[in-house]
Amino acid sequence: MGDDDANSLENLRKMMNYALIKNCDMNEEMRQDCVDLVITASERYQSNYESAARLVKETMDKKYNESWVVIIGEGFGFEVTHEVKHVLWMYFNSVAVLVYKAGARQAGAFAGA
């Protein structure tokens, strides 16, 4: 592997260590808490998406009340109904992460993602 190839690979690794937020309607405090939590869980459980998702869900349930759903994986599509101001879709490292709150259905309280 040449120097250019090694530099390109190293640059790609650095870029993938930043959170790329694709869609988020959370308030700033909740968004930052959720992103930090996803990064912590992903780093702690690098090869176990289920454990990472469980940590994010349990923490969000405690801090922002229950009914959070967390999906972490390398490839998935989604169409969900969620509470307004309670969804985050992001990428970190090589995985996609979807975090949203699904609560009791109330007229006007939900949006599609």
C-alpha positions, 0 to 999 in steps of 0.5 A, spaced: 500 500 500 502 506 497 503 513 502 497 516 498 493 509 499 494 509 506 493 517 507 486 516 504 484 510 508 486 514 514 482 520 512 476 516 511 477 513 518 477 520 521 471 522 517 467 516 519 468 517 527 464 523 526 456 523 527 453 525 521 446 527 522 441 526 516 434 528 520 433 530 527 427 534 529 429 534 537 431 540 541 438 542 541 439 539 548 435 532 547 439 532 540 446 533 543 444 528 549 442 522 544 448 523 539 453 523 545 449 517 548 449 513 541 457 515 540 458 512 547 454 506 546 457 504 539 464 505 542 463 501 548 459 495 544 463 496 537 461 489 535 454 488 538 449 492 536 443 489 540 447 491 546 449 498 544 441 499 542 439 497 549 444 502 552 441 508 548 434 505 549 434 504 557 438 511 558 433 515 553 427 511 557 430 514 564 431 521 562 426 523 557 420 518 559 419 511 556 417 509 549 423 510 545 425 505 540 432 504 537 435 501 531 442 500 529 445 497 523 449 497 517 443 497 512 436 498 513 430 502 510 424 505 515 418 508 515 415 510 522 410 514 526 413 518 531 412 523 536 413 530 533 420 533 536 423 526 538 426 523 532 434 522 530 437 519 524 444 519 524 450 515 521 456 513 526 462 509 524 459 504 519 452 504 522 446 507 521 442 509 527 435 511 528 432 513 535 425 515 536 419 516 541 413 512 539 408 513 545 400 513 545 397 515 539 394 522 539 391 526 534 396 531 531 402 529 536 405 524 530 409 525 524 412 520 519 419 520 518 
